[in-house]
Amino acid sequence: MSTDYTLEGGVQVTRSHGIAHIEFHHPQSNSLPSRVLAALAQAIADEGTHPDSRVVILRSAGDRVFCGGASFDELATIRTEEEGLHFFGGFASVINALRTCPKLTIGRVQGKAVGGGVGLASAVDYCLATQYAAVKLSELAVGIGPFVVGPAVARKMGLSAMSQLAIDATQFKSAEWAQQQGLYAEVYPDAVALDAGLERLASTLTQQSAAAQRALKKVLWEGTENWDQLLAERAAISGALVRTPESQAAIQAIHQSLSAKKG
């Protein structure tokens, strides 16, 4: 039996045979405005407790872009500390939802992951990708930094790899590099092969002990019990930096460029 529903923000959930697919979409390279972040956090929490869901898959629509990171439409409108904290707190909420979800989560990364997209790929328990899933932490280039997603990225890839991405913020690293650093468990030649691997893994997990998987999840995330506070503090750092003249100038320039392309 299949169950489909859509949350505010366009996040779609499809549940079938114990597998819950949570898919987000945004016309601007699957970027993440606050409403999408809120819907993602809600969907992950809901499916984490739903009795018909055994495993949760996080995915995005489209082909060659998994997630373009923060929404520049929204970044360009932030004027107060409260607005900044609210926006970056949305990323914290999604990461913490994935962390505390009692069920194993799998990422499907079919294309490029930028900024917060790398954070999502790092916060799932197991991540599969295609050869097109290059990664970049672009935050420093716009006057902030990967403060909220940083703990998840460093936990998955190590501080050295996270530092390379964070400091060289204008360059993509290949999917193969990301796999070598531990972000991706497998890299497939295309989306067809990716989906075949995803189906095999998810179907296998639905046949295994749910109690054992819950216990494993707790072990995998040991030492992150303070992340509610930590990520809130990191969101405050980004929220303050995004209001600086340097950051606003960089964000406005990118926003105007994107608006011109849309026009």
C-alpha positions as CSV (number, residue, x, y, z in Angstrom):
1,M,0.0,0.0,0.0
2,S,1.3,3.4,-1.0
3,T,0.6,6.7,0.9
4,D,1.5,10.1,-0.6
5,Y,1.1,13.5,1.0
6,T,2.6,17.0,0.5
7,L,3.6,19.4,3.2
8,E,3.8,23.2,3.0
9,G,6.9,24.2,1.1
10,G,6.4,21.5,-1.5
11,V,8.0,18.6,0.4
12,Q,6.4,15.4,-0.8
13,V,6.3,12.2,1.2
14,T,5.7,8.8,-0.4
15,R,5.5,5.7,1.9
16,S,5.4,2.2,0.4
17,H,6.4,-1.2,1.7
18,G,8.0,0.3,4.8
19,I,10.1,2.8,2.9
20,A,9.4,6.6,3.3
21,H,10.7,8.8,0.6
22,I,10.9,12.5,1.6
23,E,11.5,14.7,-1.5
24,F,12.1,18.4,-1.7
25,H,12.1,20.7,-4.7
26,H,12.8,24.3,-5.4
27,P,13.1,25.9,-8.9
28,Q,16.3,27.6,-7.9
29,S,18.6,24.6,-8.0
30,N,16.7,22.9,-5.1
31,S,17.8,25.6,-2.7
32,L,16.4,25.7,0.8
33,P,14.2,28.6,2.0
34,S,12.8,28.5,5.5
35,R,9.5,27.0,4.5
36,V,11.2,24.0,2.9
37,L,13.5,23.5,5.8
38,A,10.5,23.5,8.2
39,A,8.6,21.0,6.1
40,L,11.7,18.8,5.9
41,A,12.2,18.8,9.7
42,Q,8.5,18.0,10.2
43,A,8.4,15.2,7.6
44,I,11.5,13.5,9.1
45,A,10.1,13.7,12.6
46,D,6.7,12.4,11.4
47,E,8.1,9.4,9.5
48,G,10.5,8.7,12.3
49,T,7.5,7.8,14.5
50,H,5.1,6.5,11.9
51,P,4.5,2.7,12.4
52,D,4.4,2.0,8.6
53,S,7.9,3.5,8.0
54,R,10.9,1.3,8.6
55,V,13.5,3.4,6.7
56,V,13.6,7.0,5.6
57,I,15.1,8.2,2.3
58,L,15.9,11.9,1.8
59,R,16.0,13.0,-1.8
60,S,15.4,15.9,-4.1
61,A,13.7,16.3,-7.4
62,G,15.5,16.8,-10.7
63,D,18.6,15.4,-12.3
64,R,22.0,17.0,-11.8
65,V,21.5,19.2,-8.7
66,F,20.8,17.6,-5.3
67,C,20.7,20.9,-3.4
68,G,22.0,24.4,-4.0
69,G,22.2,25.3,-0.3
70,A,20.6,28.3,1.3
71,S,18.0,30.3,-0.6
72,F,19.6,33.6,-1.9
73,D,16.1,35.0,-2.3
74,E,15.7,34.7,1.5
75,L,19.3,35.5,2.4
76,A,18.9,38.8,0.6
77,T,16.0,39.8,2.8
78,I,17.6,39.2,6.2
79,R,17.8,42.5,8.1
80,T,17.8,41.6,11.8
81,E,19.5,39.2,14.1
82,E,16.2,37.5,14.8
83,E,15.6,36.9,11.1
84,G,19.1,35.5,10.7
85,L,18.8,33.2,13.6
86,H,15.4,31.9,12.4
87,F,16.8,31.2,8.9
88,F,19.9,29.3,9.9
89,G,18.0,27.7,12.7
90,G,16.0,25.9,10.0
91,F,19.2,24.1,8.9
92,A,19.8,23.1,12.5
93,S,16.3,21.8,12.8
94,V,16.7,19.5,9.8
95,I,20.1,18.2,11.0
96,N,18.8,17.5,14.4
97,A,15.7,15.8,13.0
98,L,17.9,13.4,11.1
99,R,20.1,12.9,14.1
100,T,17.2,12.1,16.5
101,C,15.1,10.2,14.0
102,P,14.9,6.7,15.5
103,K,15.0,5.0,12.1
104,L,17.9,4.8,9.8
105,T,18.0,7.5,7.1
106,I,19.5,7.2,3.6
107,G,20.5,10.0,1.3
108,R,20.0,9.9,-2.4
109,V,22.3,12.5,-4.0
110,Q,21.9,12.5,-7.7
111,G,23.8,15.7,-8.4
112,K,25.8,18.6,-7.0
113,A,25.5,19.4,-3.3
114,V,26.4,22.9,-2.2
115,G,26.5,24.4,1.3
116,G,23.5,23.1,3.3
117,G,23.2,20.3,0.7
118,V,26.5,18.9,1.9
119,G,25.1,19.2,5.4
120,L,22.1,17.1,4.5
121,A,24.2,14.5,2.9
122,S,26.4,14.4,6.0
123,A,23.5,14.2,8.5
124,V,21.9,11.1,7.0
125,D,23.1,7.7,8.3
126,Y,24.1,6.4,4.9
127,C,24.5,8.2,1.6
128,L,24.5,7.0,-2.0
129,A,25.4,9.3,-4.9
130,T,26.1,9.5,-8.6
131,Q,29.4,10.5,-10.3
132,Y,27.8,13.9,-10.8
133,A,27.4,14.6,-7.0
134,A,30.3,17.0,-6.6
135,V,30.4,18.9,-3.3
136,K,31.2,22.5,-2.2
137,L,30.9,24.4,1.0
138,S,30.4,27.9,-0.5
139,E,29.6,29.8,2.7
140,L,32.9,31.6,3.3
141,A,32.6,33.1,-0.2
142,V,29.5,35.0,0.9
143,G,30.9,36.3,4.1
144,I,29.6,33.6,6.5
145,G,30.8,30.1,7.1
146,P,29.5,26.5,7.3
147,F,28.9,26.9,11.0
148,V,25.6,25.0,11.3
149,V,26.4,22.2,8.9
150,G,30.0,22.0,10.0
151,P,29.5,19.6,13.0
152,A,27.7,17.1,10.7
153,V,30.2,17.4,7.9
154,A,33.2,17.0,10.3
155,R,31.6,14.0,12.0
156,K,31.1,12.2,8.7
157,M,34.2,13.3,6.7
158,G,36.7,14.4,9.4
159,L,37.9,17.8,10.3
160,S,40.6,17.8,7.6
161,A,38.2,17.2,4.7
162,M,35.7,19.7,6.2
163,S,38.4,22.3,6.4
164,Q,39.4,21.8,2.8
165,L,35.8,22.4,1.7
166,A,35.2,25.3,4.1
167,I,38.4,27.2,3.2
168,D,38.5,26.7,-0.6
169,A,34.9,27.8,-0.8
170,T,34.7,28.4,-4.6
171,Q,35.8,25.0,-5.8
172,F,33.9,21.8,-6.2
173,K,35.4,18.5,-5.0
174,S,34.4,15.4,-7.1
175,A,32.0,12.7,-6.0
176,E,34.9,10.3,-6.0
177,W,36.8,12.6,-3.5
178,A,33.7,12.8,-1.3
179,Q,33.5,9.0,-1.3
180,Q,37.1,8.7,-0.3
181,Q,36.5,11.0,2.6
182,G,33.5,8.9,3.8
183,L,30.6,11.1,2.8
184,Y,29.3,8.7,0.1
185,A,29.2,5.0,0.7
186,E,28.8,4.3,-3.0
187,V,29.1,6.3,-6.2
188,Y,27.1,5.1,-9.2
189,P,27.5,6.1,-12.9
190,D,23.9,7.4,-13.2
191,A,20.6,7.9,-11.5
192,V,19.2,4.5,-12.8
193,A,22.1,2.6,-11.1
194,L,21.7,4.8,-8.0
195,D,18.0,4.0,-7.6
196,A,18.7,0.3,-8.1
197,G,21.3,0.4,-5.3
198,L,19.0,2.5,-3.1
199,E,16.1,0.0,-3.6
200,R,18.3,-2.9,-2.7
201,L,19.6,-1.4,0.5
202,A,16.3,0.1,1.6
203,S,14.4,-3.2,0.9
204,T,17.0,-5.2,2.8
205,L,16.7,-2.9,5.8
206,T,12.9,-3.2,6.0
207,Q,13.4,-7.0,6.5
208,Q,15.8,-6.6,9.3
209,S,15.3,-6.0,13.1
210,A,13.8,-2.6,13.7
211,A,15.0,-2.8,17.4
212,A,18.5,-3.5,16.3
213,Q,18.5,-0.6,13.9
214,R,17.3,1.8,16.6
215,A,20.0,0.6,18.9
216,L,22.6,1.0,16.1
217,K,21.4,4.5,15.4
218,K,21.9,5.5,19.0
219,V,25.5,4.1,18.9
220,L,26.3,5.9,15.6
221,W,25.3,9.2,17.0
222,E,26.9,8.9,20.5
223,G,28.6,12.2,21.5
224,T,26.1,14.5,19.7
225,E,23.6,14.8,22.6
226,N,24.5,18.5,22.9
227,W,23.7,19.4,19.3
228,D,20.4,21.1,20.1
229,Q,22.4,23.8,21.9
230,L,25.5,23.6,19.7
231,L,23.7,24.1,16.4
232,A,21.6,26.9,17.9
233,E,24.8,28.6,18.9
234,R,26.2,28.1,15.4
235,A,23.0,29.5,13.8
236,A,23.5,32.6,15.9
237,I,27.0,33.0,14.5
238,S,25.8,32.8,10.9
239,G,22.8,35.0,11.7
240,A,25.1,37.7,12.9
241,L,27.6,37.4,10.1
242,V,25.0,37.5,7.3
243,R,24.1,41.0,8.4
244,T,27.6,42.4,7.9
245,P,28.3,44.8,4.9
246,E,30.7,42.3,3.4
247,S,28.2,39.5,3.5
248,Q,25.3,41.6,2.3
249,A,27.3,42.9,-0.7
250,A,28.3,39.3,-1.8
251,I,24.7,38.0,-1.3
252,Q,23.1,40.9,-3.1
253,A,25.5,40.5,-6.1
254,I,24.7,36.8,-6.4
255,H,21.0,37.4,-5.8
256,Q,20.9,40.0,-8.6
257,S,22.8,37.6,-10.9
258,L,20.3,34.8,-10.3
259,S,17.4,37.2,-10.7
260,A,18.8,38.3,-14.1
261,K,19.1,34.7,-15.2
262,K,15.5,34.1,-14.3
263,G,14.3,37.2,-16.1
